Amino acid sequence: MNTENAPKKTIPANVRVLIALVASPTLLVIGMLLYTLLFVSWKNVTISMLIFSTLGFICYYMVFTGRLPRKSKIK
């Protein structure tokens, strides 16, 4: 088997649940970021809001897909 035909490894379900529980406070930060962007002003967005929102999106990507985020190889 070469790397193209190898089965995809997924994150076990118990680890995905743990990631979701640990990352659940980032949902509040994501909501705060969206509220600030939509109703206040984009100038009031802080760097910590961007960092924690990005981490939250990455964590929930792993929870929903079951895979680590990786770059695809372009041929």
PyMOL commands that set and color helices and strands:
alter all, ss='L'
color gray80, all
select helices_A, chain A and resi 13-23+25-40+42-44+47-65
alter helices_A, ss='H'
color red, helices_A
deselect
rebuild
show_as cartoon
